[in-house]
Amino acid sequence: MKANNGKTIGILTGGGDVPGLNPAIRAVTLRAIKEGFKVIGIKNGWKGVISINPSLPFEDQEYSMELTEQVVNRIGRTGGTFLHSSRTKADRVPLKNVPEHLKDKYKDDYNDLTPEAVKNLNYLGIDYLIPIGGDDTLSYGVRLHKEGIKVIAIPKTMDGDVPGTEYCIGFSTCITRTIELTHDLRTCAGSHERIMVIEVFGRNAGFSALLPTLGGAADRCIIPEHPFDIELLTELLVEDRLRNPSKYSIVLVSEGAQFKGGTVKYEDDETDMFGHKKLGGIGDEVGKMIKKLSPKFNNGEEINIINQKLGYLVRSGQPDALDSIVPTAFANLAMDLILESKSGLMVAINGGRYSAVSIENVKKDAKGQSTKIVNVEKYYDTKRYRPIYKNIIGDPMLILTSD
């Protein structure tokens, strides 16, 4: 082991949990210690960064801890994030979420706590910060980079939609679980000769519905990038059911999908700090409409529906093979960049090879949405609601382009 070089690396996880986060934390820690760095884990993402209280000694801090080989070795095979997470937008913190020791200083309805974030990172002695997250989490990493903090980002998301990289931690496990669970549910659909509607993740991008369908999990898929005709969908699913010897059919519906001429379905009007309403219910709506319309295409006979929302089942448990390997590689690539004294970058896969791109790639469009979505013209049949997979020479393995 190298002697301590006097430098410190901070690591945090933000946004939703996914399998693969703990392997990344472990790999960063082990490599960093080997190279002579001290490693500090910051708990609860950006919430932890703004909640550090510099008036307290390090050992009394609730949101930070030193990471050692002993601490991280046990967690490398587990899912979730042992550093915990939050959806915190540190430059727009609601008054009710301002840390108690800062309430006398910040009294607006929404507060930019970036000065506190910078101060707290300096208090912890962080020379390099490694945030692991999706475009929301990493977009604040861009802000800190502009404030002079040295940042090397690692992309993570179930939806696979972080711009600038062909792969994000968590996506493979999401697809693997979706295929496995959908196949398990076939026994129920077949036993009762029903049409099964399965709601999956995918706010703005439909990769998590498209790829499992491509893998044979479903007959059809509905994605956010293309509003769908419920009558056409019903007709197709009835046809699929009639052709199936077990008399059932399956459609995967992205949570962000919408009826033609309709709007996205939300659970309620409550939003998180990034302005996102909680999606949910589109699968139930689709199921109700298919049942209602089914007699039109089934000789007047109604077809019953099975509705299932996979939700957290696809992001729980241990990571699959890809989400054990890639996080380890991403972590070591991040350390390579730090050892080269580089910052303002995000590790990535492009052209099927490991690379690094400017962290500025995670910026969103004018509507606050990720710019990485399914190329409908190339990969989605809008008349059949199925993936297209032809003329693919030179395309990414998982049809997830970097832009």
HELIX and SHEET records of a PDB file:
HELIX    1   1 LEU A   21  LYS A   34  1                                  14    
HELIX    2   2 GLY A   45  SER A   51  1                                   7    
HELIX    3   3 PHE A   58  ASP A   60  5                                   3    
HELIX    4   4 GLU A   69  ASN A   73  1                                   5    
HELIX    5   5 LEU A   95  ASN A   97  5                                   3    
HELIX    6   6 GLU A  100  LEU A  102  5                                   3    
HELIX    7   7 THR A  114  TYR A  123  1                                  10    
HELIX    8   8 ASP A  135  LYS A  146  1                                  12    
HELIX    9   9 PHE A  171  HIS A  192  1                                  22    
HELIX   10  10 PHE A  207  LEU A  214  1                                   8    
HELIX   11  11 ILE A  230  ARG A  243  1                                  14    
HELIX   12  12 ILE A  282  PHE A  297  1                                  16    
HELIX   13  13 GLY A  311  ARG A  315  5                                   5    
HELIX   14  14 LEU A  322  LEU A  339  1                                  18    
HELIX   15  15 ILE A  359  VAL A  362  5                                   4    
HELIX   16  16 VAL A  376  TYR A  379  1                                   4    
SHEET    1   A 7 SER A  64  GLU A  66  0                                        
SHEET    2   A 7 LYS A  38  ILE A  42 -1                                        
SHEET    3   A 7 THR A   8  THR A  13  1                                        
SHEET    4   A 7 TYR A 128  GLY A 133  1                                        
SHEET    5   A 7 ILE A 152  PRO A 155  1                                        
SHEET    6   A 7 LEU A 345  ASN A 350  1                                        
SHEET    7   A 7 ARG A 353  SER A 358 -1                                        
SHEET    1   B 2 VAL A  93  PRO A  94  0                                        
SHEET    2   B 2 TYR A 110  ASN A 111 -1                                        
SHEET    1   C 4 ARG A 220  ILE A 222  0                                        
SHEET    2   C 4 SER A 249  SER A 254  1                                        
SHEET    3   C 4 ILE A 195  VAL A 200  1                                        
SHEET    4   C 4 ILE A 305  LYS A 309  1                                        
SHEET    1   D 2 TYR A 266  THR A 271  0                                        
SHEET    2   D 2 LYS A 277  LEU A 279 -1                                        
SHEET    1   E 2 TYR A 380  ASP A 381  0                                        
SHEET    2   E 2 ARG A 386  PRO A 387 -1                                        
END                                                                             
